[in-house]
Amino acid sequence: MLSGSQNRTVSVANSYNTSGVLVTSNFVPAGATAVFANVTVVDTVGAGYLAVNPGGTFGVSASTINWSAAGQILAIGVALTLNGSRQLTVVAGSAAGSTNFIIDITGYWL
């Protein structure tokens, strides 16, 4: 669960199944500069948003996905810029909101 003012940096280099078992090493290859992904929020509480930035970028210039009430499941397809380590940083906005999130990578740019 990610709540207001928290952030989490995640690597998208490898692919894992829902049990956390490695499926594919270098799923997003070294040198990739961006990914196309579906970002999903589940088990929302209150209202809030997530900003998904290149890894290590904690500021928020725009939200990636927003929710307005508890219990919502919402998804959006987006292009996301990576840092050189193939990471993304997810920043939660709104002190009153929290959510679990899923980032499903569907493609990448070299």
C-alpha positions in Angstrom: 0.0 0.0 0.0 1.4 3.4 -1.0 -0.1 6.5 0.8 0.3 10.2 0.6 3.8 11.6 0.4 5.3 8.1 0.1 7.3 6.9 -2.9 8.6 3.6 -4.2 11.4 3.0 -6.7 10.9 -0.2 -8.8 13.0 -1.9 -11.4 11.4 -3.0 -14.6 14.5 -4.8 -15.9 13.2 -8.2 -15.1 9.7 -9.8 -15.3 8.1 -11.6 -12.3 4.9 -13.5 -11.9 2.3 -12.7 -9.3 4.1 -14.9 -6.7 7.3 -12.9 -7.1 9.1 -15.6 -9.0 11.5 -14.4 -11.8 10.1 -15.2 -15.2 12.4 -13.3 -17.7 15.7 -11.7 -17.0 16.4 -8.5 -19.0 12.7 -8.3 -20.0 13.4 -4.6 -20.6 16.9 -4.7 -22.0 19.8 -2.4 -21.0 19.7 0.8 -23.0 15.9 1.1 -23.0 14.9 4.7 -22.5 11.2 4.3 -21.9 8.4 1.7 -21.6 4.8 1.5 -22.5 2.8 0.2 -19.6 -0.6 -0.2 -18.0 -0.6 1.4 -14.6 -3.5 0.1 -12.3 -4.6 1.2 -8.9 -6.5 -1.2 -6.7 -7.9 -1.2 -3.2 -8.0 2.6 -3.2 -8.7 4.5 0.0 -10.0 8.1 -0.1 -9.0 10.2 -3.1 -5.5 10.6 -4.5 -3.1 10.2 -7.4 0.1 8.5 -8.4 2.9 10.2 -10.4 5.2 7.7 -12.2 8.6 9.2 -12.9 12.0 8.1 -14.1 13.8 6.3 -11.2 15.1 8.7 -8.6 12.8 11.6 -9.6 10.6 12.4 -6.6 9.0 15.7 -7.7 5.5 15.8 -9.2 4.8 17.8 -12.3 1.8 15.8 -13.4 -0.2 12.9 -12.2 -0.2 9.6 -14.0 -3.4 8.2 -12.6 -6.1 9.6 -10.2 -8.8 8.1 -8.1 -11.7 9.8 -6.2 -13.1 7.3 -3.7 -12.4 4.1 -1.8 -12.7 0.7 -3.4 -11.9 1.8 -7.0 -9.9 -0.3 -9.6 -8.7 2.0 -12.4 -6.1 1.6 -15.2 -4.4 3.7 -17.8 -2.0 3.0 -20.6 1.0 5.4 -20.6 4.5 5.8 -21.9 7.0 6.2 -19.0 10.6 7.4 -19.2 13.2 5.2 -17.4 16.4 6.2 -15.7 19.7 4.5 -16.8 19.1 1.6 -14.4 15.7 0.8 -15.9 13.8 2.1 -12.9 10.6 4.0 -12.2 9.7 6.0 -9.1 6.1 6.0 -8.0 5.1 9.0 -6.0 1.7 9.1 -4.1 -0.1 12.4 -3.8 -2.8 13.5 -1.3 -2.3 12.8 2.4 -5.8 11.3 2.6 -5.5 8.7 -0.2 -3.7 5.4 -0.5 -3.6 2.5 -2.9 -1.9 -0.6 -4.1 -0.6 -0.4 -7.7 0.4 -2.6 -10.6 2.8 -1.6 -13.4 2.3 -4.0 -16.4 5.0 -3.4 -19.0 3.8 -4.0 -22.6 6.7 -2.7 -24.6 9.9 -0.6 -24.5 11.9 1.9 -26.6 15.7 1.6 -27.2 
